[in-house]
Amino acid sequence: MSARVIEFPAQGIPGTLVRYTEGGGEPVELDACGPVALSSGSRLVYVLDATGADGSEGGDEAFDTDALATALAQLPPDAFVVADLAGATDALARAIAGQRALRTLVLAGDFTDEAVAALGGMPGLTDLVLESPLFTGAGLDALTGSETAASLGSLVLSEATAFRPEHLRALTEAPHLTSLTLDGMPVGHDLAGAVLAHLPQLAEVSVAECPGHAPDPAVLERLLAAGLCVNGISAPPENAALFAGAAAEAATPSSAAGQDDGEDEDGEDDEEAPEERGVLREVVAEGELERLLAGPVPVLVALTAPWCGPCAFLTPVLEDAVEARGAALTGVKVDVDQAAWAQDRFDVLGVPTVLLLREGREVFRFSGVATRRQIEGWLATAGVAAR
């Protein structure tokens, strides 16, 4: 029995409409035309590629973007929870801004600051991606004190080559904004200074390489020294200089990183996760870990969970790195489901997270999956070399 029905135009709208049910069930692709029934707990995702709306190759079939904007504006304000619009214009952005139930919004195209200024009425929006070479950041000023600013947790600025750092000031009072990604745009000291001055609530910054503008380790060191996690790596301020290079390397596309392209050292495909070999010592009691940390040997601590797919790939890689160092490094695996104390102990929100500790003090940490080459480099930087 349907909980409600959303009426789409009888002639339909271009793009892809997907219905999914929170808590389980396979997503189902639907026709975005006429009545669409939603059961309790089901949500809609709308994906549009308007890059070919003028009839050029690469997008959905040619259509009238103004007519689509009108159709979107006439939908109920809770039609979608996710919208991903490639080739977005100011008109399309203004139309999608009426979707107050959106949690994730991706806008990519040649939209201007006017489009961003229209996004202030989304009280549930947690993730916002803005990709436009015309976006200067001035549109963020209109979001100051808005419902969107109050809910936003993650902001991605991609290919925003016209962006001016001073406009980050508009997000000073975005209390839940903890993650900022700067992708395909130069990141210099002026932008780093604006991040540190205006976004004290941030916990992590990701910097992706911009062609012709390789990340400046000095800039990344500045961010690390302020306590931010940079490109998945964090370190105490006294070790920021040591790991700035590692953070810069992590910004380099994987294709340029040698063995980071899914192949092992022999050039063989390594897509399937190798099996664990029990090299990492499994620890459940906090007291046992404290005894290890009090010893003279550095300890590599991997926080994992059995339901975590990336953990299954990372653990064998960590085993290789620990095994290569023999008695010079102790490896520990902590299942956060069994060891409820672990995430609070290390102030960790997600898994996998890996920390290196020496004499009980943190040397560095990283989150997510990393290659053995990266991990080997980071351990070497920390003075824990292979035998």
Buried (B, 14 or more C-beta within 10 A) or exposed (E): EEEEEBEBBEEEBBBBBBBBBEEEEEEEEBEBBEEBEBEEEBBBBBBBBBBBBEEEEEBBEEBEBEEBBEBBBEBBBBBBBBBBBBBBBBBBBBBBBBBBBBBBBBBBBBBBBBBBBBBBBBEBBBBBBBBBBBBBBBBBBBBBEBBBBBBBBBBBBBBBBBBBBBBBBBBBEBEEBBBBBBBBBBBEEEBBBBBBEBBEEBBBBBBBBBEEEEBBBEBBBBBBBBBBBBBBBBBBEEBBBBBBBBBBBBBBEEEEBEBBEEEEEEEEEBEEBBEBEEBBBEBEEBEBBEEBBEEEBBBBBBBBBEEBEBBBBBBBBBBBBBBBBEEBBBBBBBBBEEBEEBBEBBEBEEBBBBBBBBEEEBBBBBBBBBBBBBBBBBBEBBEBEEE
